[in-house]
Each structure stands twice: as structure tokens, then as C-alpha cells.
Amino acid sequence: RGHRELPLRPDYVGKNIPTSQQQRVNVRVEEVDGDDEVTIAHAAPARRPGSQVARPA
């Protein structure tokens, strides 16, 4: 486990979909975003503190 769980709407029955640390769960709610949507995407690799992003010359 190790992911956060938020009781966004406890009166709804949900579906448990396992995710990995390399995935990101995006939640959009109508009151904030105008849509109710949950998507799973590949997360960008984590950067270490003090590391620099390589930029083309």
C-alpha cells in the first residue's frame, strides 16, 4: 500500500484498481474542474534534490 486514500464520496461504491509507484492517479471534481473524472497516467521520474534537468544546447 503506501498510496494515499481520500474518502471523496463515502456513499459511493468504488472499484479497487491497483497502481504502482510509477503511476499517477489524477482526480477531477465538478465543483473545482467542471468535470468528474479519474485517470491513471505514467508519472514523471522523480528527481533527486539538487539534481539538474539536462537541457539541449
Biopython code that builds the backbone (N, CA, C, O; Angstrom):
import numpy as np
from Bio.PDB.StructureBuilder import StructureBuilder

atoms = [
    (1, "ARG", "N", (0.857, -1.160, 0.000)),
    (1, "ARG", "CA", (0.000, 0.000, 0.000)),
    (1, "ARG", "C", (0.896, 1.211, 0.000)),
    (1, "ARG", "O", (1.833, 1.123, -0.793)),
    (2, "GLY", "N", (0.833, 2.237, 0.650)),
    (2, "GLY", "CA", (1.769, 3.335, 0.552)),
    (2, "GLY", "C", (1.218, 4.500, -0.246)),
    (2, "GLY", "O", (1.840, 5.562, -0.287)),
    (3, "HIS", "N", (0.069, 4.331, -0.881)),
    (3, "HIS", "CA", (-0.585, 5.445, -1.579)),
    (3, "HIS", "C", (-1.579, 6.078, -0.612)),
    (3, "HIS", "O", (-1.999, 5.453, 0.362)),
    (4, "ARG", "N", (-1.940, 7.291, -0.884)),
    (4, "ARG", "CA", (-2.934, 7.964, -0.056)),
    (4, "ARG", "C", (-4.333, 7.524, -0.473)),
    (4, "ARG", "O", (-4.577, 7.197, -1.635)),
    (5, "GLU", "N", (-5.237, 7.524, 0.485)),
    (5, "GLU", "CA", (-6.638, 7.255, 0.197)),
    (5, "GLU", "C", (-7.451, 8.396, 0.783)),
    (5, "GLU", "O", (-7.284, 8.756, 1.948)),
    (6, "LEU", "N", (-8.317, 8.950, -0.016)),
    (6, "LEU", "CA", (-9.149, 10.051, 0.434)),
    (6, "LEU", "C", (-10.616, 9.632, 0.338)),
    (6, "LEU", "O", (-11.032, 9.140, -0.710)),
    (7, "PRO", "N", (-11.404, 9.807, 1.378)),
    (7, "PRO", "CA", (-12.831, 9.480, 1.274)),
    (7, "PRO", "C", (-13.577, 10.609, 0.566)),
    (7, "PRO", "O", (-14.289, 11.388, 1.199)),
    (8, "LEU", "N", (-13.404, 10.688, -0.756)),
    (8, "LEU", "CA", (-14.005, 11.772, -1.517)),
    (8, "LEU", "C", (-15.528, 11.736, -1.461)),
    (8, "LEU", "O", (-16.168, 12.779, -1.323)),
    (9, "ARG", "N", (-16.099, 10.575, -1.565)),
    (9, "ARG", "CA", (-17.556, 10.434, -1.519)),
    (9, "ARG", "C", (-17.879, 9.074, -0.909)),
    (9, "ARG", "O", (-18.133, 8.120, -1.644)),
    (10, "PRO", "N", (-17.874, 8.967, 0.422)),
    (10, "PRO", "CA", (-18.004, 7.661, 1.058)),
    (10, "PRO", "C", (-19.328, 6.952, 0.797)),
    (10, "PRO", "O", (-19.436, 5.758, 1.075)),
    (11, "ASP", "N", (-20.347, 7.648, 0.269)),
    (11, "ASP", "CA", (-21.610, 6.979, -0.016)),
    (11, "ASP", "C", (-21.627, 6.341, -1.407)),
    (11, "ASP", "O", (-22.641, 5.766, -1.804)),
    (12, "TYR", "N", (-20.542, 6.432, -2.141)),
    (12, "TYR", "CA", (-20.404, 5.787, -3.449)),
    (12, "TYR", "C", (-19.653, 4.473, -3.280)),
    (12, "TYR", "O", (-18.763, 4.364, -2.436)),
    (13, "VAL", "N", (-20.006, 3.495, -4.071)),
    (13, "VAL", "CA", (-19.269, 2.237, -4.082)),
    (13, "VAL", "C", (-18.209, 2.349, -5.160)),
    (13, "VAL", "O", (-18.527, 2.653, -6.310)),
    (14, "GLY", "N", (-16.975, 2.112, -4.815)),
    (14, "GLY", "CA", (-15.878, 2.283, -5.760)),
    (14, "GLY", "C", (-15.324, 0.970, -6.251)),
    (14, "GLY", "O", (-15.791, -0.109, -5.886)),
    (15, "LYS", "N", (-14.330, 1.089, -7.077)),
    (15, "LYS", "CA", (-13.642, -0.077, -7.607)),
    (15, "LYS", "C", (-12.178, 0.051, -7.216)),
    (15, "LYS", "O", (-11.578, 1.112, -7.380)),
    (16, "ASN", "N", (-11.611, -1.017, -6.704)),
    (16, "ASN", "CA", (-10.206, -1.019, -6.311)),
    (16, "ASN", "C", (-9.364, -1.387, -7.523)),
    (16, "ASN", "O", (-9.452, -2.504, -8.032)),
    (17, "ILE", "N", (-8.550, -0.447, -7.983)),
    (17, "ILE", "CA", (-7.654, -0.679, -9.117)),
    (17, "ILE", "C", (-6.229, -0.505, -8.611)),
    (17, "ILE", "O", (-5.826, 0.614, -8.291)),
    (18, "PRO", "N", (-5.458, -1.583, -8.532)),
    (18, "PRO", "CA", (-4.083, -1.470, -8.052)),
    (18, "PRO", "C", (-3.246, -0.575, -8.973)),
    (18, "PRO", "O", (-3.379, -0.629, -10.196)),
    (19, "THR", "N", (-2.397, 0.234, -8.376)),
    (19, "THR", "CA", (-1.480, 1.086, -9.136)),
    (19, "THR", "C", (-0.070, 0.861, -8.615)),
    (19, "THR", "O", (0.131, 0.306, -7.534)),
    (20, "SER", "N", (0.896, 1.299, -9.400)),
    (20, "SER", "CA", (2.291, 1.178, -8.987)),
    (20, "SER", "C", (2.836, 2.558, -8.649)),
    (20, "SER", "O", (2.183, 3.569, -8.904)),
    (21, "GLN", "N", (4.019, 2.596, -8.080)),
    (21, "GLN", "CA", (4.665, 3.868, -7.757)),
    (21, "GLN", "C", (5.007, 4.652, -9.024)),
    (21, "GLN", "O", (5.246, 5.857, -8.955)),
    (22, "GLN", "N", (5.032, 3.987, -10.173)),
    (22, "GLN", "CA", (5.338, 4.652, -11.437)),
    (22, "GLN", "C", (4.081, 5.238, -12.083)),
    (22, "GLN", "O", (4.158, 5.797, -13.177)),
    (23, "GLN", "N", (2.947, 5.121, -11.437)),
    (23, "GLN", "CA", (1.709, 5.655, -11.973)),
    (23, "GLN", "C", (1.198, 6.778, -11.090)),
    (23, "GLN", "O", (1.488, 6.842, -9.896)),
    (24, "ARG", "N", (0.428, 7.662, -11.710)),
    (24, "ARG", "CA", (-0.153, 8.796, -11.004)),
    (24, "ARG", "C", (-1.664, 8.755, -11.214)),
    (24, "ARG", "O", (-2.131, 8.560, -12.337)),
    (25, "VAL", "N", (-2.420, 8.936, -10.152)),
    (25, "VAL", "CA", (-3.874, 8.971, -10.235)),
    (25, "VAL", "C", (-4.301, 10.434, -10.202)),
    (25, "VAL", "O", (-4.017, 11.148, -9.240)),
    (26, "ASN", "N", (-4.982, 10.876, -11.252)),
    (26, "ASN", "CA", (-5.473, 12.250, -11.359)),
    (26, "ASN", "C", (-6.977, 12.250, -11.112)),
    (26, "ASN", "O", (-7.718, 11.513, -11.762)),
    (27, "VAL", "N", (-7.424, 13.079, -10.172)),
    (27, "VAL", "CA", (-8.844, 13.163, -9.840)),
    (27, "VAL", "C", (-9.315, 14.581, -10.114)),
    (27, "VAL", "O", (-8.728, 15.554, -9.641)),
    (28, "ARG", "N", (-10.387, 14.677, -10.887)),
    (28, "ARG", "CA", (-11.014, 15.975, -11.174)),
    (28, "ARG", "C", (-12.428, 15.932, -10.618)),
    (28, "ARG", "O", (-13.140, 14.944, -10.800)),
    (29, "VAL", "N", (-12.837, 16.998, -9.940)),
    (29, "VAL", "CA", (-14.187, 17.056, -9.387)),
    (29, "VAL", "C", (-14.939, 18.233, -9.996)),
    (29, "VAL", "O", (-14.365, 19.291, -10.257)),
    (30, "GLU", "N", (-16.231, 18.028, -10.214)),
    (30, "GLU", "CA", (-17.048, 19.014, -10.913)),
    (30, "GLU", "C", (-17.005, 20.381, -10.243)),
    (30, "GLU", "O", (-16.945, 21.402, -10.928)),
    (31, "GLU", "N", (-17.034, 20.414, -8.924)),
    (31, "GLU", "CA", (-17.064, 21.697, -8.218)),
    (31, "GLU", "C", (-15.816, 22.530, -8.474)),
    (31, "GLU", "O", (-15.870, 23.758, -8.406)),
    (32, "VAL", "N", (-14.706, 21.888, -8.764)),
    (32, "VAL", "CA", (-13.443, 22.602, -8.984)),
    (32, "VAL", "C", (-13.100, 22.672, -10.467)),
    (32, "VAL", "O", (-12.733, 23.733, -10.973)),
    (33, "ASP", "N", (-13.220, 21.538, -11.168)),
    (33, "ASP", "CA", (-12.743, 21.430, -12.547)),
    (33, "ASP", "C", (-13.847, 21.447, -13.594)),
    (33, "ASP", "O", (-13.551, 21.559, -14.784)),
    (34, "GLY", "N", (-15.104, 21.340, -13.191)),
    (34, "GLY", "CA", (-16.189, 21.282, -14.159)),
    (34, "GLY", "C", (-16.468, 19.883, -14.679)),
    (34, "GLY", "O", (-17.416, 19.696, -15.441)),
    (35, "ASP", "N", (-15.679, 18.904, -14.294)),
    (35, "ASP", "CA", (-15.848, 17.513, -14.707)),
    (35, "ASP", "C", (-15.601, 16.604, -13.514)),
    (35, "ASP", "O", (-14.822, 16.930, -12.619)),
    (36, "ASP", "N", (-16.274, 15.464, -13.514)),
    (36, "ASP", "CA", (-15.952, 14.389, -12.577)),
    (36, "ASP", "C", (-15.190, 13.347, -13.368)),
    (36, "ASP", "O", (-15.740, 12.746, -14.292)),
    (37, "GLU", "N", (-13.927, 13.122, -13.019)),
    (37, "GLU", "CA", (-13.096, 12.218, -13.811)),
    (37, "GLU", "C", (-11.940, 11.699, -12.970)),
    (37, "GLU", "O", (-11.376, 12.424, -12.150)),
    (38, "VAL", "N", (-11.597, 10.441, -13.181)),
    (38, "VAL", "CA", (-10.405, 9.848, -12.575)),
    (38, "VAL", "C", (-9.615, 9.209, -13.698)),
    (38, "VAL", "O", (-10.158, 8.402, -14.453)),
    (39, "THR", "N", (-8.328, 9.557, -13.825)),
    (39, "THR", "CA", (-7.467, 8.961, -14.842)),
    (39, "THR", "C", (-6.194, 8.450, -14.178)),
    (39, "THR", "O", (-5.780, 8.941, -13.127)),
    (40, "ILE", "N", (-5.587, 7.456, -14.812)),
    (40, "ILE", "CA", (-4.308, 6.920, -14.346)),
    (40, "ILE", "C", (-3.292, 7.156, -15.447)),
    (40, "ILE", "O", (-3.520, 6.779, -16.597)),
    (41, "ALA", "N", (-2.170, 7.780, -15.103)),
    (41, "ALA", "CA", (-1.136, 8.099, -16.084)),
    (41, "ALA", "C", (0.222, 7.672, -15.546)),
    (41, "ALA", "O", (0.386, 7.454, -14.345)),
    (42, "HIS", "N", (1.178, 7.557, -16.431)),
    (42, "HIS", "CA", (2.547, 7.269, -16.001)),
    (42, "HIS", "C", (3.120, 8.531, -15.377)),
    (42, "HIS", "O", (3.039, 9.610, -15.962)),
    (43, "ALA", "N", (3.690, 8.398, -14.206)),
    (43, "ALA", "CA", (4.274, 9.536, -13.503)),
    (43, "ALA", "C", (5.643, 9.849, -14.084)),
    (43, "ALA", "O", (6.352, 8.960, -14.555)),
    (44, "ALA", "N", (6.001, 11.117, -14.045)),
    (44, "ALA", "CA", (7.347, 11.516, -14.459)),
    (44, "ALA", "C", (8.334, 10.958, -13.442)),
    (44, "ALA", "O", (8.009, 10.870, -12.258)),
    (45, "PRO", "N", (9.529, 10.582, -13.878)),
    (45, "PRO", "CA", (10.525, 10.075, -12.927)),
    (45, "PRO", "C", (10.815, 11.110, -11.849)),
    (45, "PRO", "O", (10.926, 12.302, -12.135)),
    (46, "ALA", "N", (10.935, 10.656, -10.632)),
    (46, "ALA", "CA", (11.226, 11.560, -9.521)),
    (46, "ALA", "C", (12.648, 12.089, -9.640)),
    (46, "ALA", "O", (13.579, 11.353, -9.968)),
    (47, "ARG", "N", (12.795, 13.381, -9.366)),
    (47, "ARG", "CA", (14.137, 13.975, -9.375)),
    (47, "ARG", "C", (14.680, 13.988, -7.967)),
    (47, "ARG", "O", (13.937, 14.180, -7.005)),
    (48, "ARG", "N", (15.953, 13.787, -7.849)),
    (48, "ARG", "CA", (16.610, 13.856, -6.544)),
    (48, "ARG", "C", (16.873, 15.318, -6.205)),
    (48, "ARG", "O", (17.170, 16.115, -7.096)),
    (49, "PRO", "N", (16.768, 15.681, -4.927)),
    (49, "PRO", "CA", (17.071, 17.063, -4.545)),
    (49, "PRO", "C", (18.481, 17.441, -4.987)),
    (49, "PRO", "O", (19.430, 16.681, -4.792)),
    (50, "GLY", "N", (18.604, 18.609, -5.577)),
    (50, "GLY", "CA", (19.907, 19.087, -6.025)),
    (50, "GLY", "C", (20.275, 18.645, -7.423)),
    (50, "GLY", "O", (21.283, 19.100, -7.962)),
    (51, "SER", "N", (19.483, 17.764, -8.031)),
    (51, "SER", "CA", (19.800, 17.327, -9.393)),
    (51, "SER", "C", (19.326, 18.373, -10.389)),
    (51, "SER", "O", (18.431, 19.166, -10.098)),
    (52, "GLN", "N", (19.926, 18.364, -11.547)),
    (52, "GLN", "CA", (19.587, 19.332, -12.584)),
    (52, "GLN", "C", (18.970, 18.612, -13.770)),
    (52, "GLN", "O", (19.287, 17.456, -14.050)),
    (53, "VAL", "N", (18.086, 19.314, -14.457)),
    (53, "VAL", "CA", (17.462, 18.773, -15.656)),
    (53, "VAL", "C", (18.373, 19.068, -16.833)),
    (53, "VAL", "O", (18.796, 20.210, -17.015)),
    (54, "ALA", "N", (18.684, 18.048, -17.644)),
    (54, "ALA", "CA", (19.524, 18.251, -18.828)),
    (54, "ALA", "C", (18.725, 18.996, -19.880)),
    (54, "ALA", "O", (17.607, 18.605, -20.214)),
    (55, "ARG", "N", (19.297, 20.064, -20.399)),
    (55, "ARG", "CA", (18.638, 20.845, -21.446)),
    (55, "ARG", "C", (19.506, 20.831, -22.693)),
    (55, "ARG", "O", (20.732, 20.891, -22.598)),
    (56, "PRO", "N", (18.872, 20.750, -23.872)),
    (56, "PRO", "CA", (19.668, 20.763, -25.109)),
    (56, "PRO", "C", (20.441, 22.070, -25.254)),
    (56, "PRO", "O", (19.977, 23.130, -24.834)),
    (57, "ALA", "N", (21.616, 21.980, -25.849)),
    (57, "ALA", "CA", (22.468, 23.170, -26.015)),
    (57, "ALA", "C", (21.979, 24.033, -27.149)),
    (57, "ALA", "O", (22.572, 25.074, -27.434)),
]
sb = StructureBuilder()
sb.init_structure("model")
sb.init_model(0)
sb.init_chain("A")
sb.init_seg("    ")
for serial, (resi, resn, name, xyz) in enumerate(atoms, 1):
    if name == "N":
        sb.init_residue(resn, " ", resi, " ")
    sb.init_atom(name, np.array(xyz, "f"), 0.0, 1.0, " ", f" {name:<3s}", serial, name[0])
structure = sb.get_structure()
